[in-house]
C-alpha cells in the first residue's frame, strides 16, 4: 500500500512538472549511455587485443640462443650459444613442467614457386605440436604436419593463408604441389586466417611450415633458430625459465645467472601487461562515466530539494496524522530511485541501440566490437544505485527533519 501511494504521488508530480522531470530523466539517461557505451568500447577493445595477442600463441615461451657477457669456468665472455635440436628432449626430460616443445628452423632467401607465381617466405621446420601451441589451425579440408610426416621426412607443406592466395589465387591448394627451391612439396593444409599483432620470424600468414626432419634434410641446418615451449601452468614460467638457464648452462658451460646467454620471450608476461593496461582503461572509462552520472545526480538532488519545498505543507499534514520521519525519508528516497530508474531504463535502451548500430561500422579489426557484457551492466547499475541513493538521501533527510507545525504554516 505504501509503495502504491508513493507511486501514485510520483505520477501526479510527473504530470504536474513534465518539463522539469523530463530534463532530469534525460540527464540520467545521458549519463547511463556514457557509462555503458564507454565500458562497452573498453570490453570490445580488450577482447580484440587479446585475440590478436593469442594469434602469436597461447601462453607460449620462445627461446633463442644468445651471447655470454661474463667469463665462466675459464671460458671468455662473448661466446655465442647455438642451440641444437637435441636440446629439446633434454629440456623436457630435466624440466617436467614443460609439457609441449618444438624446435623452429628458419630458412630465408629460398624461392617458393607455383607456376609463374613466386614468393620468398620464411620456410619453417617444426614438430606437429607447434601448430597447437602457435594457434595455426588449418582450413577445412586440410591438415597440419603430423607425426608420420616428421618420422618419414615427407615433403609436405602447410601454407599461410595470404601466401596460399598469392600462389594459387582462387584455386584449391590442398593436394597440389609447390616448389621450395628445386624440391617439390605437396600442400596438405592452408592456415585459417587469424589476427596476429606480434611476431618474431614474420607473420604466419606469409610462411611455409614443413616437418623439422625434412627441413634439416633439405637445407642441412645444424642449429635451430629457436625453441617454442609451453608450461603446465603460466604461473610457472619464471621458475621454468630459471631451470632452462641451469640445464643449458651445464650443457654449454655458461653462467646460469648470465641473462644474455639466452633470450626468452614469455608471452604470458605480455598478457599480464595487457591485463593491467586494460584494467586502467576500464577504470578511466568508468571514472569518466561516473563524472557524467554525477552531474545528472546533482540535477536529481536539486529537483528533489525543490520538490521538498513545494510539498512542505503536504509533509506537515502527513506528520500530523501519524507519519514518522522514517516514512517521509523513505517516500522521497523512493521517488528519487524512480526518477533515476526511469532514466536508467531509457539509458540502457539507447546504449543497446548505439552499440547495435556501431556493430555495422567497419572498425572491428582495429578496436573490436563494443559489447555490453554482464560486468558492464552490473557496474553501471551499481553506479546508478549509488547516485540515486546519494541524490535522494539529503533532500529526504531535510524533508524528514522539518517541523510539522512550521510545515502547516507554510
Long-range contacts (C-beta under 8 A, 24 or more apart in sequence): 2-327, 2-330, 3-334, 6-331, 6-334, 6-335, 7-338, 9-331, 9-335, 10-334, 10-335, 10-338, 13-307, 13-335, 20-303, 20-306, 21-303, 21-339, 23-299, 24-296, 24-299, 24-300, 24-303, 24-339, 24-343, 25-339, 25-342, 25-343, 25-346, 26-343, 26-346, 27-295, 27-296, 27-299, 27-300, 27-343, 28-293, 28-296, 28-297, 28-300, 28-339, 28-340, 28-342, 28-343, 28-344, 28-347, 28-384, 28-387, 29-343, 29-344, 29-346, 29-347, 29-350, 30-292, 30-296, 30-347, 31-289, 31-292, 31-293, 31-294, 31-295, 31-296, 31-297, 31-343, 31-347, 31-387, 32-293, 32-343, 32-344, 32-346, 32-347, 32-348, 32-350, 32-351, 32-380, 32-384, 33-347, 33-350, 33-351, 33-354, 34-288, 34-289, 34-292, 34-293, 35-285, 35-286, 35-289, 35-290, 35-292, 35-293, 35-379, 35-380, 35-383, 36-289, 36-347, 36-348, 36-351, 36-355, 36-372, 36-376, 36-377, 36-380, 37-351, 37-354, 37-355, 37-370, 38-285, 38-286, 38-288, 38-289, 39-282, 39-285, 39-286, 39-289, 39-376, 39-379, 39-380, 40-351, 40-355, 40-370, 40-371, 40-372, 40-373, 40-376, 41-285, 41-367, 41-370, 42-278, 42-281, 42-282, 42-285, 43-370, 43-371, 43-372, 43-373, 43-375, 43-376, 44-367, 44-368, 44-369, 44-370, 44-371, 45-278, 45-281, 45-367, 45-368, 46-274, 46-278, 46-281, 46-282, 46-368, 47-368, 47-369, 47-371, 48-195, 48-364, 48-365, 48-366, 48-367, 48-368, 48-369, 49-197, 49-274, 49-278, 49-368, 50-271, 50-274, 51-195, 51-368, 52-195, 52-196, 52-197, 52-198, 53-197, 53-198, 53-267, 53-270, 53-271, 53-274, 54-135, 55-135, 55-194, 55-195, 55-196, 55-197, 55-198, 55-204, 56-134, 56-135, 56-196, 56-197, 56-198, 56-199, 56-267, 57-133, 57-134, 57-135, 57-228, 57-230, 57-267, 58-133, 58-135, 58-230, 59-230, 59-231, 59-234, 59-237, 59-267, 59-268, 59-271, 60-133, 60-134, 60-228, 60-229, 60-230, 60-267, 61-228, 61-229, 61-230, 61-231, 61-237, 61-240, 61-241, 61-264, 61-265, 61-266, 61-267, 61-268, 62-200, 62-226, 62-227, 62-228, 62-264, 62-265, 62-267, 63-226, 63-227, 63-228, 63-229, 63-244, 63-262, 63-263, 63-264, 64-225, 64-226, 64-262, 64-263, 64-264, 65-223, 65-226, 65-262, 65-263, 66-260, 66-261, 66-262, 66-263, 67-260, 67-261, 68-254, 68-255, 68-258, 68-260, 68-261, 69-258, 69-260, 69-261, 70-255, 70-258, 72-253, 72-254, 72-255, 72-258, 73-253, 75-253, 75-254, 79-254, 81-248, 81-252, 81-254, 81-261, 81-262, 82-222, 82-223, 83-223, 83-224, 83-226, 83-227, 83-248, 84-222, 84-223, 84-224, 85-212, 85-216, 85-224, 87-224, 87-227, 87-248, 87-251, 88-227, 90-247, 90-251, 91-227, 91-229, 91-244, 91-247, 91-248, 94-243, 94-247, 95-240, 95-243, 95-244, 95-247, 97-231, 97-232, 97-233, 97-236, 97-239, 97-240, 97-243, 98-229, 98-230, 98-231, 98-240, 99-230, 99-231, 99-232, 100-129, 100-132, 100-133, 100-229, 100-230, 101-127, 101-129, 101-227, 101-228, 101-229, 101-230, 102-126, 102-127, 102-129, 102-130, 102-133, 102-212, 102-227, 102-228, 102-229, 103-127, 103-212, 103-224, 103-226, 103-227, 104-130, 104-201, 104-224, 104-225, 104-226, 104-227, 104-228, 105-212, 105-215, 105-216, 105-219, 105-221, 105-224, 105-225, 106-201, 106-225, 107-215, 107-219, 107-221, 110-180, 110-181, 110-219, 111-181, 112-163, 112-167, 112-178, 112-179, 112-180, 112-208, 113-167, 113-178, 113-179, 114-167, 114-168, 114-176, 114-177, 114-178, 114-179, 117-166, 117-167, 117-168, 117-169, 119-163, 119-166, 119-167, 119-206, 121-160, 121-163, 121-202, 121-206, 121-207, 121-208, 122-201, 122-202, 122-206, 122-207, 122-208, 123-180, 123-207, 123-208, 123-210, 123-215, 123-219, 124-201, 124-207, 124-208, 124-209, 124-210, 124-215, 125-209, 125-210, 125-211, 125-212, 125-213, 125-214, 125-215, 125-216, 125-219, 125-221, 126-209, 126-210, 126-211, 126-212, 127-211, 127-212, 130-209, 130-228, 131-158, 131-209, 133-228, 133-229, 133-230, 134-204, 134-228, 135-194, 136-191, 136-204, 136-209, 137-191, 137-192, 137-194, 138-189, 138-190, 138-191, 138-192, 139-189, 139-190, 139-191, 139-192, 141-172, 141-174, 142-173, 142-174, 142-187, 142-188, 142-189, 142-190, 143-188, 143-189, 144-188, 144-189, 144-209, 145-188, 145-209, 145-210, 145-211, 149-188, 149-211, 149-214, 150-211, 150-212, 150-213, 151-213, 153-211, 153-213, 153-214, 153-217, 154-211, 154-214, 155-183, 155-184, 155-185, 155-186, 155-210, 155-214, 156-185, 156-186, 156-187, 156-188, 156-210, 156-211, 156-214, 157-185, 157-186, 157-187, 157-188, 157-208, 157-209, 157-210, 158-187, 158-188, 158-189, 158-190, 158-191, 158-208, 158-209, 158-210, 159-187, 159-189, 159-190, 159-191, 159-208, 159-209, 160-190, 160-191, 160-203, 160-204, 160-205, 160-206, 160-207, 160-208, 161-190, 161-191, 161-192, 161-193, 161-205, 162-205, 162-206, 163-205, 163-206, 163-207, 163-208, 164-190, 164-191, 178-208, 180-208, 180-210, 180-218, 181-218, 183-218, 185-210, 195-365, 198-270, 200-226, 200-265, 201-225, 201-226, 234-268, 234-271, 237-266, 237-268, 237-269, 238-266, 241-266, 286-379, 286-383, 289-380, 289-383, 290-383, 293-383, 293-384, 293-387, 294-387, 296-343, 296-387, 297-340, 297-387, 297-388, 297-390, 297-391, 298-391, 300-336, 300-339, 300-340, 300-387, 300-388, 300-391, 300-392, 301-390, 301-391, 301-392, 301-394, 301-395, 303-339, 304-332, 304-335, 304-336, 304-391, 304-392, 304-395, 304-396, 305-395, 305-398, 307-332, 307-335, 307-395, 308-332, 308-395, 308-396, 308-398, 308-399, 308-402, 311-399, 312-402, 312-407, 312-410, 313-407, 313-408, 313-410, 315-399, 315-402, 315-404, 315-407, 316-402, 316-404, 316-405, 316-406, 316-407, 316-408, 316-410, 317-407, 317-408, 319-402, 319-404, 319-407, 320-404, 320-408, 325-400, 325-401, 326-400, 328-396, 328-399, 328-400, 329-396, 329-397, 329-399, 329-400, 330-396, 331-396, 331-399, 332-392, 332-395, 332-396, 332-399, 332-400, 333-389, 333-392, 333-393, 333-396, 335-392, 336-388, 336-389, 336-391, 336-392, 336-395, 336-396, 337-388, 337-389, 337-392, 339-388, 340-384, 340-387, 340-388, 340-391, 341-384, 341-388, 344-380, 344-381, 344-384, 348-377, 348-380
